[in-house]
Amino acid sequence: MKFTPENYKLPDVPMQPFIDDEEIWDYINHTQSTPEKVKAIVQKSLDKNRLSLAETAVLLKATDSESIEIIKKGARELKEKVYGKRIVLFAPLYVGNYCSNNCRYCGFKASNKSAIRKTLTKEELIENVKALEEHGQKRLILVYGEHRTYSAEFIADTVRTVYSVKKDHGEIRRVNINAAPFDIEGFKTVHESGIGTYQIFQETYHHPTYSYVHPSGKKADYDWRLTSLDRAMEAGIDDVGLGALFGLYDWRFEVLALLRHVNHLEACYNVGPHTISFPRIQDASEYDLDDKYFVTDAEFTRLVAILRLAVPYTGLILTAREPEKIRKEVLAFGCSQIDAGTKLEIGAYSENPHIDQNLHKEQFKINDDRTLNEVIDELLNSDYIPSFCTACYRKGRTGEHFMEFSVPGFIKKFCTPNAMLTLAEYIVDYATPETAAKGWKVINRNLESLGDERYIKEVNSRLERIKQGERDLYF
């Protein structure tokens, strides 16, 4: 039977596998791209409609300079339409690196005898959270190895501990999770601790590659991992994050597979992922892969722009794996969240003296080690609004409700003033004098762009209240 998108789609059944390698390759192999097609598809995205697999394949097959520029220009315009100038900031905090898997690309693999195995004690966790708060962080993602030590109960307890830590004006208002998959009951336990997004990356959606790079451990079970976010949804976690590790297999395949995952969640649960991540392979202790599928800078910037167009309302996360130059470039046409002031070593935020600094202890190499203030300063130089906003989670704008607000464009109405309010908190409490001066200029410039005089007056009132010592004001 001749391939068409209509006759070659697997049914979407909750908690059942849904990725067919041949289907994805047929979309790529049977698609032709021209600048005219690209232009029409980009326009559909600019009208805030999510793209189909077939339409995204047209963008993936575009290799001429005219089409690539159309894609990047469209992504820049779309990002401005949906997200405005705000960039959400967060920090990763590694709680423990014990692991029972043997992923060929990861320094935490069980067979890596040189890795320092460490799980933060409750006291050490508190010390690290205080250190993060002292620099102005408000949003964390807690990261755990896949090991029996890190049970659902353990993770839930660490989340509650993080929320309980208050240092001067500092507090963590949003805790996301990057950890192993659980069964439904396990996800319920973690959910009840008050988490934000639960991230689980498939790493690669290509079945043979997945088997090769995950030779042993629970992670070797492709389908268990693939359906993990279904179980999270069934458990009541309506904010989930998915991702692929680019460089394990053909990047075009991974982009379409990510979109297929989005389709599955939307079909089964009426809401797609809150975020998509797209880290590139970096060197790690005992790294065990060739560079056949490594993604070049040019390919990486293209794939980010294509993802932005394909899923207009999904947050795109850019990590410190990428160097400053690449981070700056792709912020303009794709990403809505970045980490800053990142340290990957266990206990590094509090400069724990008990950890041997001479031994390799990172999961992978990072390429942007600037401080939070340095990153904020750079964002302000580029006229972005650094944001620590967590309002949607306190106001119930998550999952389906988040889409109800974001699709009509309300996301910009809420997020721009909320970003300014959290930036004002940072300026008053943590910024250097130079950064503070830049920050107030950016806030005042964006106040004028709100348009509605009554709204501007209310935002101004809350800004003054922050200057007087109030915190956590939001719309």
N, C-alpha and C positions, 0 to 999 in steps of 0.2 A: 504494500500500500504506500502511495506517495505521501511524504511528510507534509503536513500542514499543522499550524498551531492548534486547530480545532480538534484534529483526530489523534493528537499525540500528547495528551495531558493525563497524568495520573489523577485519580480521584483524591480529594482531600478528606481524609478521615482522621478525627482527633486521635492522637497518640499512635498513629501508624506511619511507617516510613513513606516518604513522598518524593525523594530525589531519584531520578532516573538519569544516569550519565548520558545515555544515548539521546534522550530527549533534549538535553542541554546542548550537546554537540550538534544536533540537527538544527537547532535554532541558529547556531553560529555558522555552520557549513552551508546552510541553504539560504542565507541572507546576503543580499547585495546592498551596498551603500552608495549613495550619491549625495552631493551637497544639497540638492533639492529635497531629498528625503530627510536628511538630517535637519534642515531648516524647519520643515513641517513638524517633525517630532519635537524639536526644541520648543516650538511655539505651543504645542499641546501642553508641555510641561509648564511653560510660563503662564498658561491659563490655569495652573495649579491642579492639573490632572495627573495622577500617577501613570507611569508608562507600563506597557505590557512587556512580556519577555521578548516578543518579536520586535517591538519598537526599540527596546534597549539593545538588542542584537545589532540593529542598524547603526547605532552609535558606536558600539564596540568594533564594528568592522570598518569604521571610517578611519582612514590613515592619511588622507591628503590634508595639507595644511589649511585649506579653506574650511573644511568640515571641522577640524579640530578647533579652529578659532571660533567657529559658530557655537560649538559645544561649550567652550570655556566662557565665552561671552554670555551665553544663555544661563550658565550656572551662576555666574556673578550676579546677573540681574535677578534670578530666582531667589538666591540667598538673601538679597537685599529686600525683596518683596515679602518673604515669609518671616525672616528672622531680624530684619533691620541690621543695626551695627553692633549688636551685643555678641559677646563671646563668653560662654560660661566656663568658669575655671574650677578645677578640682585637683586633688592629689591622691595618688595611690599609697596605701599603707599595707605593707606585707606583714601579715600576722604570723605566718609560719610556712616553712618550705619543705617539710617532710612530704614525700610523694611515693606512691606505689607504682607509678607508670614509668615507662622508659621511652618517652618521646625523643626522637633523634635530634630535635632542634632545641631542646631545653636543658638549661644548666641544673634544673632541679631533679632530673631523672634519677630513678632509684639506683642505677648502676654507677652514678658519679660519686666515687669514693672521696674525691677532693672537696666536695661541697660541704660547707658547714651547715649542719642541720640544727635549726633553731625554731622554737615557738615562743613568742613573747608571753611572759607571765602577765598576770593582770596588772601588776605594778608597772612593768615595762610598757605595756600597752597604754596605760594612763600617762606615763612620762612622754611617750611619743605623741599622743594626742595633744597634750599641753604644748609641746614644742611646735606642733603644726598650728595650733590656735594662736600662739605668740607671734606667728608670722602673718596671720590673717586668714588662714584657710577656714572655710565654712562647709565644704563638701568633700567627702572622702569616698574612695572605693577601697574596701577591705579585700585583700587578696590572700588566698590560701592554696597550699598544695592539695593534691587529691590523695588523702590518707585517712585511715580510720580515726586518727586523732581529731580530725576536723569534722566532727559529727554536726548534725543540724542543731543539736542542743548547744554545742560548743560555739558555733557561729552566732546563734541567737544571743548567747551570753556576752560575747565580745561586742555585738552591736549595742546591747543595752549599756555596757560599760562605756563605750565611746560617747553615746548620747548623754551620759551622766557627767562627763568631764566639762567643767567650766573654768576658764582661766581669764580673770579680769573681764573684759568685754567679749572674750572669745567663747565660742561654742560651735559644735558641729551640728548642723541642722539637717543634713542629708547624708545617709550612709548607704552607698550602693555595695553590691557584693559581686565578686568574681571568684567562683568556687566550683567544686565538682557538682555534677547533677545528683539529685536525690529522688526518692519516690515521692508520691503526692503528700504523704504524711510528713516527710522530712521538710518539704517546701512549705507546708503549713506552719511548721514550727519556726522556721526562719522568718516567714512572713509576719508572724505575730509579734516579732521583736521590733517592727516598725521600719523595715528596710525600704529603700527606694527601688532602684532597678536591680534585677538579678541578671548578671551577664554570664552567658555560656557560649564560647566560641566553638564552632565545629572544626576550626583550623583549616581543613580542606574538605570539600564536599565530594571530591573525586574518590570513588570507592577503592580502587587499587592503590592510589597514593596514600589514602588514609591508613590502609592496612600496613603499608610499608613503614610509614613514619611513626606508627603506634604499635610496635610489635608485641607489647605485653602490658598487663595491668588492666584495670577496669575500663580505661579509656579506649582500649582496643575494640570495644563493642560499638561499632559505628551507629547502629540503630538506637541503642540506649541513649547515646549522646544527642543524636539528631532529634529525638522526640522529647528531650528533657524540658524544653520550654513549653511544650504541651502540658506536661505534668505541672509545671510551675503555674500555668494559666488555670488548670483545673484546681489548683490549691488556693487560688485567689490572688496570685501575684499578677496584676494587670500591667505592670511595667517591666518589660524584659528587654535585654540587649543581646544581639547576636553579632557574629563577626567571623572573619576568615583571616588566616595568617598568610599573607601574600608572599609568594616565593616558593611555596611547596608544589604548586601546580600552575597550569596556564591561568593567568590573571583574568582573562575573558570568561573562562568557565566559572571561576569563583564569583565574579560579579553577577552572572546570570543565576547561579545557584543561590546566592544571597537573596536575590529578588524572588526566586522560587520559594524560599523560606518565608519571605514576607507574605507572598500570596497565600501560603498554607495557613499562617496564623490568622490572616484576615478572613479567610474562608471559614475557618473553624471557630474563631473566637471574636470575630467582628472588630478586631483591632490588631494592627501590626506591631512590630517592635518599637519601643521608645527610642532606641539608639542602634546604630550599626557602627562597628569598629573595623578597621582595615589595616592593622599593623603589618609592616614589612619585616621579613626575616632579618635578624641581626645575629652577630656572632655570639656564641655562648660557650661556657665550659663544656668540653667534650662534644662540641658541635659535630654532627655526623651526616652532612648532606652535601651534594655538589651544587653548583650554581646554575644548573640548566634552566630553572624557572625563575631566577632572580628578576625582580621587577626594577626596571631602570627609572630614573627620576622622571623622564618624559612620560613613560607608561603610568607611573604612579599619579602624576598630576592629572592625566587624562581620566584614570579610573575614578578618582575622587569627584571630578566634574560630572562624569556620567552617573555616578551614584546619586549626586545631588539632584540631577534632573529626573532620575528614575523614581525617587521617593521624596517628593518635595517636603513632606511634613515629618520626616524621620530625622532625629538628631544624628549627626555624623561626628564621631570622636577621633581626634588626631592626637597621637601620643608623642612623648619625648623620645621615642625611638628615632624620630625624624630630626634632622639637623635644623637649626634656626632658619636657614635660607628656604628650605622646602616648606617648613611650617608657615612662614610668612606668605609664600606664594599661594598655597592651597587654602589658607584662611579666606582669601578673597572670593573663592568660588565653590566652597563646599562645606567647610566644617563649622559647627556651632559650639563644640566643646573641646577644650584642650586641658592637659595637665600642666602644672607649673610648679617649680621648686621640687621636682621629683627626685626621690632617692629610693633605690630598689633594695638596698641591703637591709636585712632584718635588724630593726632597732636603730637605723641610721639617723632618724630625725632627732633623737635625743642624744646622739653621739655616744652611744653605749660603749663604755670602755671594756666591757667583758667580751666583745667580739673582736677577734684577731683581724686587724685591718689589712694584713698582708696576704690573706687568703681570699680566693675567689668566692664570692657569695651572692653575686647578682644572678637573676634568672636569665637575663640577656643584657646586651650593651645598650645604653642610652646615648643619644647624640645631642641632646639639648639639656645641659645641666645648669641653666640660669636659675637664679632665685625667683621667688614669686614676684617680688617687687620689680625685678628686671624685666620679667615677662609683661607685667602690667604696664610698665613704662613704655615698652615697645608697642603694645596694643594702643595706648593713648597716642603715641606718635603717629600711628596709622589711622587715628580717628575712630577706633573701636571703643565700645563701652564694656570694659571688663565686668562680669556679672557673677555674683555668688548666690543668685536668687534661688529660693526653694519654695516660693509661694504656692505653686500649683499643688504641691503635695499636702500643704496645710489646708488648702481650699477645696481639695477633692477633685482637682482637674487632672486626673490620671486615667490611663486606659482609654475606654470608649469616651469618657467625659473629656479627656484631654483632646481627642479628635473633634468633639463637638465644638470646643472652643477654638482650636487651632485652624481647622479647615476654613471657616469663614474669614479668617484673618485676625481674630481677636488676640492671637498669640503676640502680635506686635504691639497691640494696645496695652496688654498687661505687662509684657516682658521689658519693654523699653523703660517705663518708669520704675519698675522693680529693679532693673539692672542699675539704674542711676542711684536708687536708694542704697543698694548694697555696696556700690562703689563709694558712696559718701561715707558709709561706715568704715570702709577700708582706709579712706583718706584721713579721717579723723583719728583712727586708732593705730594705724600701722605704717602709712606711707612716709617716704622721705619727703622733705620740703619741696624738692624739685618735682617729684611725682605728684604730690598733692596739688601743686599749681597747675600742672597739666590736666589733672583729673577734674578740677572745678571748671576749667575752660571747656572740657568735653561735655560735662553735665549741663552747663549753661547753654552751650550750642544746641544740644539735643532737646533741652526744654523748649526752646523757641520753635522746634520742628513739630511739637505735639499739636499745635494748631488751636485746640479748644482752650479758650482763656480760663474757664472754670477749672479745667483739668490741670492746666499749668499752675494755677493758684494753689490747688490741693497738693500737687507734687512739691511745690515750693514750701508749703507749710510743713510737710513731712521732712523735707531736707533740713529745715530750721530746727525741728524737734530732734533730729539726729545730732545736729551740732550742739544741742543742749544736753545730750547724754542718753536720749532714748534709742532703743535698738529694735531690730526685727519688725520694722514697719513695711507693709506691703499691700498691694491691691489684689 
